[in-house]
């Protein structure tokens, strides 16, 4: 990225009964006139800070908020916390309300896409658009999510002890050194209970039932090299969501902006109201 950083600050808000941490990026000190705010919702083991490089680009064009999902990063975590999809979706809608966002879009990656779909199905006031980026399409009676739970759990346990760059590379062999160092620094903040509950819910929560209840334009972005969203999944979702916008990002696996960052930005086109390129 060239030019000055668009990062404004990190902060907390009390919403849906818990402390929610977020990072804000913006081209100025206030919302961009005529453009909706963007709420970025990362995946299962991605604290908000690991999406900072993406938020920097969004922040050139939009008032952008990156959320630490409960049990990740600096948001609340505890033995008694509910880590269900319903709770996470309620967090997201309460977050937008607590910040007083009047017009905003959700952009959710992987688990974050499932959270955004469930939240959007509740038809919150102010939501204008939704982008689900390679969301797991697993659920009751469907093929399982292709990743394996031990990959997440083993890396988190090593991170809690203190994980080296090379140890992290064993889990993410294609990532850059900067990306690996950031993940090694922050992965310990992912509560193992939150990860296990969320992963198990990939097999039991039916997000397809949520899709017809979404009242705003929906974009489905998928990875060409991934096995999370297949062509037959796109066809099924298109049947449930007439007018679906869809883009498959070439040369990318599930972690799309890590694999093809510029292709990721181009895929949005002007769907959010202004291009990211």
Secondary structure, 3 states (H helix, E strand, C coil): CCCCCCEEEEEEEEECCEEEEEEEECCCCCCCCCCCEEEEECCCCCCHHHHHHHHHHHHCCCCEEEECCCCCCCCCCCCCCCCCHHHHHHHHHHHHHHCCCCCEEEEEECHHHHHHHHHHHCCCCCEEEEEEECCCCCCCCCCCCCCCHHHHHHHHHHHHHCCCHHHHHHHCCCCCHHHHHHHHHHHHHCCHHHHHHHHHHCCCCCCHHHHCCCCCEEEEEEECCCCCCCHHHHHHHHHHCCCCEEEEECCCCCCHHHHCHHHHHHHCCCCCCCCCC
